[in-house]
Structure formats: structure tokens, C-alpha cells
Amino acid sequence: MWKRRVLKKKARAAMKQSYWRMISVCFLIAMLTASYAVSTTFFNLRLSPGPYYSDASYTTGIPNSEVLKDIVDRFLENTPLISLFRGPIARVSSLVIDFYSTGVSVFFAILRSINIFSAEHPWSAIIFPLIGILLAFLYLIFVNNILVIGEKRFFLENRNYHKTAVSKIFFLYKLRCVIHPAWVMFCRTLFQLLWNLTVIGGIIKHYEYRMIPFILAENPKLSRKDAFFLSRQLMRRNKRKLFFLDVSFLGWEILSLLTLGLADFIFTNPYRMASQAELYLTLRRNYVLSRSQRYELLNDSYLEHVLSEDELLISKALYDDSQGPYTKISYFAPEQYPVFLFSVQPPVKAVKAQVKTDRKYDIFSCVFLFHAFSIFGWILETLIHLMRSGSPEISALLPGPWIPLYGIYGLLILFLAKRFCQNPVLVFLLNFGVYTALEYSVNFVSELVYGSPLRDYSEFFLNLNGRIYLGGSVSFALLGCAFLYYLAPRWTETYMKLGRSRRILVSVILSLLFLADICVSIFFVDFL
């Protein structure tokens, strides 16, 4: 038996121990997945999206509610049912859809493609939306679902190991154990979607499948049948109680809407997830102690039993590293889970030396990183546009695969934020300020020179004079952290292996191509 009051009390106690880490994890998950759609709604909320599916509107970020409205209008226009989808009820429904859905969605990507096709666009115009659907599907399976499992792993470990690293959300990538849990989570998503067609069955299965990500976080090697079976067993006679646990957070959700999602970030999301982790560990403990069917598959005893220092030393001495990757780097840190005792170990080739975020960068490395990050930004924005709007076209200044704003931003981060790399929260805030000032200045100068900003954000809810908006600054701040802590050191490490003469040659070639791209851009502007 378990009680909501006890679970939430334990969750609050865990939050006192590692409050900022919990906030950081939930913030990352909210930005990278669809787990907390309400939290990020106001970041990218548009006030006047403009015309839909016109010849020039492929690059417009179309809200999901408008996508659904457009497809309803097309197929029910001359039927009596159309009246049900108009009026005040329709406006309320639109708000709910936008709050509880995400831009990177397979379902809404399919609806966008149907709208484009039914608008009598040529067959060639359907190719890119189909590619967008494929990309959204791959993102859901191999990024969204994997990070959701990683979030669960963090909260399970953090309960007893209060210095659990935020990077724990990427633990399946580090273990090179992605395909199998991705398949199980895909089956969960598919079965849930099919059950949703029955409405009542969808609600029941939502709670029946609720523990699958936690189970995979404990044992990612479980088969699909075992994961589903254990989730059903753990939730047997507990679905109604879990429903009331969710309802108990309703007041916090209302507060989050009143604070434009801020309450979710600073309290509600970590509190809710810590409570769910407590619930899983309670149900798991009771199931294992009762020796119920297949209990031995819940095999991570170190989530409950924290080894003493002597026990850790003995475990390390007895650890068989003949085939494990920790032969040279076997370690255990105070108040952190003993990763070398986890049931799944990464292959030897997957173990890499720790990234040196405070390394020095010479002039040629900086030139290379400018070009690398500019090209990376172009690729990233192209993929995002394909997933969100079905179009590869982006509002880039240059015709070639460069977005210089990314390169300039990356170099500014290396010079300004590198000295604070031991404080990730401060680095994030600094990145946020640097990007906000940089893009605001670029758009301001563009208005003075060309009469219009390079990128106009006046349609967004939280914008500053149309030159910058909150969602863009937050996204770039996260991207800047990834650049500082991982991309720049790894790319530079690879670049340094070329040798001095080859490094100079690569930097010169990239610079010449970049200058040629600028000349082509100027020529076309003058020609037009």
C-alpha cells in the first residue's frame, strides 16, 4: 500500500538535496522532448501566424491547432458537422491543442502533408513534407523516447545518490544501448495510439503503460513482453490511485498557466517527476519482496541499497573487468551511483577520455570552429524546418550552407563563457544574454541598413521589438552549452589530428568558400 501524502513528502525531501539538478534535468527534457508541452508553449507562441499553405508559407511555423482547423475546413466544409468546429468551443480547443502538443510531432507532420497535397500543390512539393514526417518519426523514436528513459533514470538514482550528474539523461547513448529500448518505447507509443481510438481504453492503457519508461531505465535490456508485463503488474489495482496523484497537481498546473509556464520550470515538473520516481521505487520494492512473477528482471538492487565505502572497495576488487570497459578508468564517485556495477556495460570502443572543456584554442582552431558551427547551424535549421513545416527553405542571409550568426555566437561563447564552465547554470544564463544581445544587435543593424530586420519575430508572444523572442534565446543558450561542453572540444580534437599543414589548408579552403558565398550573395542582391 502507498499513500500520496507520503510519496510527495519524500519527493520534497529529495528536492531539497538536489534542487538545481532536478530543475536542470526537467528543463532539458522540456526543451528536447514533448514531455512537458505546457511548460514551453509560451516560448514559441505566435499571435498572428499569417496565411497557411500559400505558395510562400512553407517556412511559416504553423501552429498545430491551425493545421487541424485547416484540414477540418477542407474535408467538412459543405457538411453540417462544420458548425461543431467553429465558435467559442473551437477557440478553446485550439488553445488546448497548442498547449498540450509540440511542433516536432509525427501526427501533425502528417496532417501538414495532407493539407499541402489537398491544396493542389505539385507532387514534387510533397517530397519535402514526407521527409519531414520521416525525420519527426526518427526524432520521436531515437531522441524523444530515449531521453524520457534517461530522465527517469536520473530521478531513480537521485533519490539515494544526491550528486547524480545531469548528463545521466544521456546514459543510454553512453551505453550504446539505444535500439532495443527505442523499439519497446515505439511499441508503447503505437499501442497507446491505437487504444486512444476507444477513448476509455486509451485512459486505462495510459496508466497501465505508465511504468514502462521507469522499468527500462532500470533494465534497458528487457524484452517488449517483459516490460509490458511488469508495467501491468506494477499498476494492477494502482491505476486509480495514480490518477488521483496526477489530479493532485492540477492546482500547480493552473498556477503554471498563470505564470506563463514559469511555475512548471521552477517547481512543478521536478516535484511531479520526483513523486513518480518515489511511486515506482515503492511499487518495485513491494513487487520484489513478494517474489512475484518475473521479479528477478528488476535487477538493479543498488537503486535501493547504497553501498558503504568498504562495500564499494570490495565490489571493485571482485569486479570482473575482463570484458568490461572500465579496466583503465574504473571509478566510483561519492554520492553517485556505482556505474561499473550496472547490469549493462558499454563496449570498450564507446569509452572515451573525458572532454576538456577548458582547453585552449589557437587561431586556426577558432577559424575552423567558426565555419563548423556556421555549417552545423544551417544543417540544424534545415532539419527543424523540414520537421515543423515540411520545407527545407530557411531565412538565411547567404545562399550557401552557412549561417554566420552561429559561428559568431560560438566564438563569443568560447571567449566569454569558458572560464565559468564549472558552473553550468551560470554558463546557460551567460549564453542566454550573449545570444539575446547578438541577435538583437544584428536585427537592429539590418533595420538601419536594409529597412527590415534579418529575422522578424513580431508574431511571437514573448518578443522584444520583433528582433528577438524568448524561445529562440533559450534554444540557443542550450545549443551554446552543447557547443562549449561537447561539440567544440570534440571537433577541435578531430581537427588537431590532421597535422599543422592540413589544418591550415582546411581553414583556408573553408574561408575562401565562405568569401565566395558572400560575393555570390552580394552579386544576386545587386542584380535583383
ZAMARGU-4260 file (C-alpha; in steps of 0.2 Angstrom, whole numbers, plus 5000, padded with zeros to 4 digits):
<rodrens>
0) 5000/5000/5000 | 5006/5018/4997 | 4999/5035/5000 | 5000/5051/4990 | 5005/5061/5005
5) 5020/5050/5009 | 5026/5050/4991 | 5025/5068/4990 | 5034/5071/5006 | 5048/5060/5001
10) 5049/5069/4984 | 5050/5086/4993 | 5064/5079/5004 | 5074/5073/4988 | 5071/5090/4980
15) 5080/5099/4995 | 5095/5088/4992 | 5097/5092/4973 | 5085/5105/4968 | 5095/5114/4954
20) 5100/5097/4946 | 5081/5092/4946 | 5077/5109/4938 | 5090/5107/4925 | 5085/5090/4920
25) 5067/5094/4918 | 5071/5110/4909 | 5082/5100/4896 | 5068/5087/4894 | 5055/5100/4892
30) 5066/5108/4878 | 5071/5092/4869 | 5056/5081/4871 | 5037/5083/4871 | 5036/5078/4889
35) 5031/5095/4896 | 5022/5103/4882 | 5013/5116/4893 | 5030/5122/4900 | 5037/5128/4883
40) 5021/5133/4875 | 5023/5152/4879 | 5041/5152/4872 | 5036/5149/4854 | 5018/5155/4855
45) 5013/5165/4839 | 5000/5179/4840 | 4997/5180/4821 | 5004/5166/4811 | 4998/5173/4795
50) 4991/5164/4779 | 4993/5145/4778 | 4998/5134/4764 | 5000/5148/4752 | 5015/5147/4739
55) 5026/5156/4751 | 5021/5149/4768 | 5030/5133/4769 | 5043/5141/4780 | 5030/5148/4792
60) 5029/5140/4809 | 5011/5134/4808 | 5003/5131/4825 | 4996/5113/4827 | 4978/5120/4830
65) 4978/5129/4814 | 4984/5113/4805 | 4970/5103/4812 | 4957/5118/4809 | 4963/5119/4790
70) 4961/5100/4787 | 4944/5100/4795 | 4938/5115/4784 | 4944/5106/4769 | 4935/5090/4772
75) 4920/5095/4781 | 4917/5112/4773 | 4900/5108/4765 | 4893/5097/4779 | 4883/5101/4794
80) 4897/5095/4805 | 4907/5110/4801 | 4897/5120/4814 | 4904/5109/4828 | 4922/5115/4824
85) 4918/5134/4824 | 4914/5146/4838 | 4920/5148/4856 | 4922/5129/4858 | 4934/5129/4843
90) 4944/5143/4851 | 4946/5134/4867 | 4950/5118/4859 | 4964/5127/4849 | 4972/5134/4865
95) 4972/5116/4872 | 4979/5108/4857 | 4993/5121/4856 | 4997/5120/4875 | 4997/5101/4875
100) 5006/5097/4859 | 5023/5100/4851 | 5030/5107/4835 | 5040/5091/4831 | 5026/5079/4830
105) 5023/5064/4818 | 5005/5066/4819 | 5004/5085/4815 | 5018/5082/4802 | 5006/5070/4793
110) 4992/5082/4794 | 5003/5096/4786 | 5007/5085/4772 | 4989/5081/4769 | 4985/5099/4769
115) 4999/5103/4756 | 4993/5089/4745 | 4975/5094/4745 | 4979/5112/4741 | 4984/5105/4724
120) 5002/5108/4725 | 5013/5098/4713 | 5019/5081/4718 | 5036/5087/4719 | 5030/5098/4734
125) 5025/5083/4744 | 5043/5076/4744 | 5049/5088/4757 | 5034/5086/4769 | 5037/5067/4768
130) 5055/5069/4773 | 5049/5080/4787 | 5037/5066/4793 | 5052/5053/4792 | 5063/5065/4802
135) 5050/5068/4815 | 5047/5050/4817 | 5065/5046/4819 | 5067/5060/4832 | 5052/5053/4842
140) 5060/5035/4842 | 5078/5038/4844 | 5079/5055/4853 | 5062/5059/4862 | 5059/5042/4869
145) 5077/5038/4874 | 5079/5055/4883 | 5062/5051/4893 | 5070/5035/4899 | 5086/5045/4904
150) 5075/5057/4914 | 5068/5043/4923 | 5085/5035/4927 | 5091/5052/4934 | 5077/5053/4946
155) 5078/5035/4951 | 5097/5037/4955 | 5095/5054/4963 | 5084/5048/4977 | 5098/5040/4985
160) 5113/5047/4976 | 5111/5066/4978 | 5126/5071/4966 | 5119/5062/4951 | 5125/5071/4936
165) 5113/5080/4924 | 5121/5070/4910 | 5113/5055/4916 | 5098/5058/4904 | 5110/5053/4890
170) 5115/5036/4899 | 5108/5025/4885 | 5118/5034/4872 | 5134/5031/4883 | 5130/5013/4885
175) 5127/5011/4866 | 5110/5003/4871 | 5098/5013/4861 | 5089/5001/4848 | 5081/4989/4860
180) 5073/5002/4872 | 5069/5013/4857 | 5059/4998/4850 | 5050/4995/4866 | 5045/5013/4868
185) 5039/5013/4850 | 5028/4999/4854 | 5021/5008/4869 | 5018/5024/4858 | 5009/5014/4845
190) 4999/5003/4856 | 4994/5019/4866 | 4989/5027/4850 | 4978/5013/4845 | 4970/5011/4862
195) 4966/5030/4861 | 4954/5027/4847 | 4942/5019/4860 | 4944/5034/4872 | 4941/5024/4888
200) 4953/5010/4883 | 4966/5024/4880 | 4964/5031/4898 | 4966/5014/4905 | 4981/5009/4895
205) 4989/5026/4898 | 4991/5021/4917 | 4994/5003/4913 | 5009/5008/4902 | 5015/5022/4914
210) 5029/5012/4922 | 5037/5006/4906 | 5050/5020/4905 | 5055/5018/4923 | 5057/4999/4920
215) 5068/5002/4905 | 5078/5014/4915 | 5082/5001/4927 | 5084/4987/4915 | 5086/4993/4897
220) 5089/4975/4890 | 5071/4969/4895 | 5061/4962/4881 | 5045/4971/4875 | 5034/4957/4883
225) 5043/4958/4899 | 5042/4977/4900 | 5024/4977/4896 | 5020/4963/4908 | 5029/4971/4923
230) 5021/4988/4920 | 5004/4979/4920 | 5008/4970/4936 | 5015/4986/4945 | 5000/4996/4940
235) 4987/4982/4945 | 4975/4990/4957 | 4985/5006/4957 | 4979/5015/4941 | 4965/5024/4951
240) 4977/5030/4964 | 4989/5036/4951 | 4975/5045/4943 | 4972/5054/4959 | 4990/5058/4961
245) 4990/5066/4944 | 4974/5076/4949 | 4983/5082/4965 | 4995/5093/4954 | 4980/5101/4945
250) 4982/5117/4956 | 5001/5118/4951 | 4996/5117/4933 | 4984/5131/4934 | 4997/5141/4943
255) 5009/5137/4928 | 4997/5144/4916 | 4995/5160/4926 | 5014/5162/4927 | 5017/5158/4908
260) 5025/5141/4912 | 5037/5148/4925 | 5030/5138/4939 | 5032/5122/4929 | 5051/5125/4927
265) 5055/5130/4945 | 5044/5118/4954 | 5030/5108/4947 | 5039/5097/4934 | 5053/5092/4946
270) 5040/5089/4960 | 5029/5078/4949 | 5043/5068/4942 | 5051/5065/4959 | 5034/5059/4966
275) 5033/5047/4951 | 5050/5040/4955 | 5045/5038/4973 | 5030/5028/4967 | 5040/5017/4955
280) 5053/5013/4969 | 5039/5009/4981 | 5029/4998/4969 | 5045/4990/4964 | 5051/4986/4981
285) 5034/4978/4986 | 5034/4968/4970 | 5052/4961/4973 | 5049/4957/4991 | 5033/4947/4987
290) 5043/4937/4974 | 5030/4940/4961 | 5032/4933/4943 | 5047/4939/4934 | 5053/4949/4949
295) 5071/4945/4945 | 5071/4956/4930 | 5070/4971/4941 | 5088/4968/4945 | 5096/4985/4950
300) 5097/4982/4969 | 5109/4997/4970 | 5094/5009/4967 | 5088/5004/4985 | 5104/4998/4993
305) 5118/5011/4994 | 5134/5003/4996 | 5146/5009/5010 | 5164/5014/5006 | 5170/4997/5011
310) 5157/4988/5001 | 5162/4998/4986 | 5180/4994/4988 | 5176/4975/4990 | 5164/4976/4974
315) 5178/4984/4964 | 5191/4971/4969 | 5179/4957/4964 | 5173/4966/4949 | 5177/4956/4933
320) 5183/4968/4920 | 5190/4956/4908 | 5177/4961/4895 | 5171/4977/4903 | 5177/4995/4898
325) 5182/5000/4915 | 5199/4991/4915 | 5208/5008/4914 | 5195/5020/4921 | 5186/5010/4934
330) 5179/5023/4946 | 5166/5027/4959 | 5162/5045/4965 | 5155/5050/4982 | 5136/5051/4982
335) 5135/5044/4964 | 5128/5028/4958 | 5142/5015/4955 | 5141/5014/4936 | 5154/5000/4935
340) 5141/4988/4944 | 5127/4992/4932 | 5119/4977/4923 | 5123/4985/4906 | 5140/4990/4901
345) 5146/5000/4886 | 5158/4992/4873 | 5176/4996/4875 | 5176/5007/4860 | 5162/5018/4867
350) 5173/5023/4882 | 5182/5039/4878 | 5193/5051/4888 | 5184/5065/4897 | 5181/5080/4887
355) 5192/5095/4892 | 5180/5110/4891 | 5194/5122/4897 | 5206/5118/4883 | 5215/5131/4873
360) 5210/5135/4855 | 5223/5143/4843 | 5219/5154/4829 | 5216/5141/4816 | 5205/5131/4828
365) 5194/5146/4830 | 5193/5149/4811 | 5188/5130/4809 | 5175/5131/4823 | 5168/5147/4816
370) 5165/5138/4799 | 5160/5121/4808 | 5147/5129/4819 | 5140/5140/4805 | 5138/5125/4794
375) 5131/5115/4808 | 5118/5129/4811 | 5112/5128/4793 | 5110/5109/4794 | 5101/5110/4810
380) 5089/5124/4805 | 5085/5115/4788 | 5081/5099/4798 | 5070/5108/4810 | 5061/5117/4796
385) 5058/5100/4787 | 5050/5093/4803 | 5040/5108/4808 | 5034/5114/4791 | 5039/5102/4778
390) 5051/5114/4769 | 5070/5114/4768 | 5070/5133/4765 | 5076/5144/4779 | 5078/5163/4780
395) 5097/5163/4779 | 5107/5178/4773 | 5119/5168/4762 | 5114/5155/4748 | 5127/5143/4753
400) 5127/5131/4769 | 5132/5145/4781 | 5123/5154/4795 | 5137/5166/4801 | 5126/5170/4817
405) 5130/5153/4823 | 5149/5154/4821 | 5150/5171/4829 | 5139/5166/4843 | 5150/5150/4846
410) 5166/5160/4846 | 5159/5173/4858 | 5154/5158/4870 | 5172/5151/4869 | 5180/5168/4874
415) 5167/5173/4887 | 5160/5158/4895 | 5174/5145/4895 | 5181/5152/4912 | 5164/5148/4920
420) 5162/5130/4913 | 5162/5123/4931 | 5146/5132/4934 | 5133/5126/4921 | 5119/5137/4927
425) 5129/5152/4925 | 5135/5147/4908 | 5117/5145/4902 | 5112/5162/4909 | 5128/5170/4901
430) 5124/5161/4884 | 5106/5167/4885 | 5112/5185/4887 | 5125/5184/4874 | 5114/5177/4861
435) 5100/5189/4865 | 5112/5204/4863 | 5119/5197/4847 | 5103/5194/4838 | 5095/5210/4844
440) 5110/5219/4838 | 5111/5210/4821 | 5092/5214/4818 | 5094/5232/4823 | 5108/5235/4811
445) 5099/5226/4797 | 5084/5238/4800 | 5095/5253/4799 | 5104/5247/4783 | 5091/5237/4774
450) 5075/5244/4782 | 5069/5227/4789 | 5076/5215/4802 | 5085/5200/4796 | 5073/5189/4805
455) 5056/5197/4811 | 5049/5189/4827 | 5035/5201/4830 | 5022/5187/4828 | 5029/5179/4843
460) 5021/5182/4860 | 5036/5185/4871 | 5047/5196/4859 | 5057/5211/4861 | 5053/5224/4847
465) 5052/5210/4835 | 5071/5207/4835 | 5072/5193/4847 | 5060/5181/4856 | 5061/5171/4872
470) 5060/5154/4864 | 5075/5157/4852 | 5086/5164/4866 | 5083/5149/4877 | 5086/5137/4862
475) 5102/5145/4858 | 5108/5145/4876 | 5106/5126/4877 | 5114/5125/4860 | 5128/5136/4866
480) 5131/5124/4881 | 5132/5109/4870 | 5145/5119/4859 | 5155/5124/4874 | 5155/5107/4884
485) 5155/5095/4870 | 5155/5100/4851 | 5169/5112/4851 | 5181/5101/4861 | 5177/5085/4851
490) 5178/5094/4834 | 5194/5103/4839 | 5201/5086/4845 | 5197/5078/4827 | 5204/5094/4819
495) 5220/5093/4828 | 5224/5076/4822 | 5226/5082/4804 | 5243/5090/4807 | 5248/5108/4806
500) 5249/5110/4787 | 5232/5101/4784 | 5224/5111/4797 | 5230/5127/4789 | 5224/5121/4772
505) 5207/5116/4778 | 5204/5133/4787 | 5210/5142/4771 | 5198/5132/4760 | 5183/5135/4771
510) 5187/5153/4772 | 5189/5155/4753 | 5172/5146/4751 | 5164/5157/4764 | 5170/5173/4755
515) 5164/5166/4738 | 5147/5163/4746 | 5147/5181/4752 | 5152/5188/4735 | 5138/5177/4727
520) 5125/5184/4739 | 5131/5202/4736 | 5130/5199/4717 | 5112/5192/4717 | 5106/5206/4729
525) 5113/5220/4717 | 5107/5210/4702 | 5089/5209/4709
</rodrens>
